[in-house]
Amino acid sequence: MAEQLFFDLPSRPAFEREAFMVTQSNAEAVALIDQVAQWPMPVQWIYGPSGCGKTHLAAVLAQDFDVHIMQANGLNKNTDVPAILSGELTAAILILEALDDLQTTDEESLFHLLNHARHGAQKLLLMSQVPAARLDISLQDLQSRLKAIAAVAMGPPDDDLVAGLLHKLFGDLQLRVDDKVIAYLVPRIERDFASMGQVVKAIDQQALALKKPVTVPLVADVLTTYL
């Protein structure tokens, strides 16, 4: 297994006692977050499938910077947009999440935010599940702008990341489990951070109820009823 690096307080805290790990599937995106001061352009973009850790990285960023987070859907009605454009609302970094949900009515607002970021050196981080080429954008000028932004891809959690996170989640519950248990879980568990935490808690509850250690047969039984 490749070397794993954990986000330990205070350097890279993550939500709810979870530890964000750096592996091949997310290393480039983590580097982008770590090197905010060296961004070559004020607008950056991270995309990847649901559960890959984009929201976690936004939370990590918010630990060290004044961050303002907005959702793409509803930008045209969001009163924060005109406040940002006028300078009334400021933040070191603006984060626009779920760009996939952008509506046609929101496109002009996004276009103005991109111009504001470019001309005012306002750092803006875009997040989506897919790259610009797969977004359905009606406004041609906006489409061109988005395709010109360098984007960093995050892959789904790889085996190293899933195994490391499972070890951490079991450890948080004061459970030491054999590597055989982890190896059994890795190909069978949903690769979503929240789901992994729920499964580990279900395994812990079953072990406590039966007063048995966490073994492969016990885990198999939990997965049969849980999944």
N, C-alpha and C positions, 0 to 999 in steps of 0.2 A: 504493500500500500504506500502511496506517495505521502510525503511529509505533510501533516496538517497543521495549519496555524489557526489558533482560536482568537476570537475577539475578546480579550479580557479587559475589564474595567481598569483604568478609565480610557484606554486607547480606542477600543472599538466596541462599545456596549451595544447589545441588541435587545429586542423586546423580551419581556417576561422571562428573564433568566435564560433565554436561549443563547447559544453561542454561534456566531456567524463564522463559518469556516471558509478558508480560501483553498479552492481546488482549481483544476484546469477549466472547469465549466464556468467559473465566474471571475477568474483572476484578472482579466483585462478590465472588467467593470469595477472591481474593487480598487484597482490601480487608479482608475479615473476618479473615484471618490477620494482616495488618499492624496491625490495630487491636484486638488482644486486650485491652488495658487498658481499652478503651471498650465492651466488650461490654455491652449493656443487660441481658442475662440471662446467668446462668452457663452455661446449656446452649445450644449452637448446633449447627447441622446443615448439612452440605454434601452434596449428592447430584449424581450425574452418571454417564454411561456409563463402562464400563471403558476405560482409556487416556486419560481426559480430564485426569489430573494430580492426583487427590485424594491419592494416596500421596506424590507429590512435595511437595505443600503440607504434609503431616504432617511430612515430613523437614525442610522449611524451618522449621517451627514448633519442631522439636526442636533447631535450632541455637541458639536464643536462650532457651529455657525448659526447665525440668525437666519432661519429658513422659513419661507412661507409656501405652504403647499395648497395647490388648487386642483380641482378635477376638470378634465377637458370638457366633459358634458355640462352644458349650462354656462359656459363662459360668457355668452352674450347677455346673460341676466346677472352675472356675478358683479356686485358693486366694487369688489376689490380691483377689477381690471381698470376702470377709469381712475381709481385712486393710485394705482401703480403708474399708469401712463402720465398722470399729472405730477407725480413725485410726492403725493400726500402719504402714500404707503410705500415704505422701503423695506428691503430685506437684503442680506448679503447674497442669498441664493433663492431664486424662485424655482419651485418644482411643480411641473405640470404632469399629473398622473393620468393614466388610462387614455392616452391619445387615441386609442382605437374607438373610444366612445364619442369622439368629436362629431357634432352634428353640423349640417350645412350652415345653420344659423349661427354657429360658433366660429366659423372659419375666419371671418373678418377680425374678430377679437384676437384670435391667435396670431394672425398676420401682424396686427399692431404690436402685440407683445414681442414678437420676433424682431420687429424693427426697433422697438424700444431697447431691447437687449443688445442688439448689434451697435446701435449708435450711442447708447448710454453706458456701454460696457457693463450692463447688468447681467450677472450670471444667471442663466436659465437652463435647468435640466429637464429634458423631456423624457417621459417614460411610456412605453407601450409594449404590447405583446408581439407586434409585427413591425418590420421596417417600413420606411416611407413608401416604397414601391407597392406595398400591399394595402395601403390606406386608400379609402375612397374619398378623394378630395375634389371638390367642384371648382374651387377658386384656383385658377391656373397659376397665378403668381405665388400663392401659398404652396401649391404643389411643388413648384420649382425650388422654392426656398427650403422646403423640408427635405427634398432629395439631395440638396447640396450640403446638408449637415452631416458631418462625420458621426456615424452611429456605432456603438459598441454592443455586440450581441452577448447575451447570457444564455447558456444552455440549461436544459433541465438538470436537476441535481444528479451528478454522476455517482458511481458506486462508492467512491472514496468519501464524498460529501455525505451521502446517506448513512454510511457506516459510522463515520465520525460523529454525526449528529445523534444517531441512536445511542452511542456510547455516552454522550453528554447528557441526553435526556434521562437515560437510566441512572446515571450518576447523580443527577439532580434529585432523584427520588431515593438516594442512598442504596441503590441496587448495583451490585457487581454481577455482570452476566458474562458467560463464556463466549468466546469468539464464535463458537458454533451457532449460538443463538442469533448473533448479529448476521452471520453469513446466511442463515435461514430466512431472516426477515428482509434483507436487502432486496432480493428480486420479487418479493411478494407484497411489499408495502407501497401505498400510494406515495408518489414523490412530491409531496406537499408538506411544508413545515408544520402547519397546523394539524394535519391528519396524522403525521408521525407522532406528534405529542399526544394526541388522543389515544392512539393505539398503545403507546408505551404506558399511559395511565391505566388503560384497560387491563394490560398485562400485569401491572403492579397490583391492581385491585383483586384480580383473580388469584395471584400468588398469595396475597394476604388472606383472602377468604379461605383458601385451601391449606394455608400454612405450609406452602411448599416453595422450594427455590424456583427461579425462572429457568426452565429447561425448554428444549425444542418441542417436546410433546405438549407442554403447557401452552407455549406460544401458538402452536398449531391449533389447539383447541380454541384459543381466544380468537384467532383469525377466522376460524370457521363460523363463529357466532357474530363476530364484529363486522367483518367485511361482506 
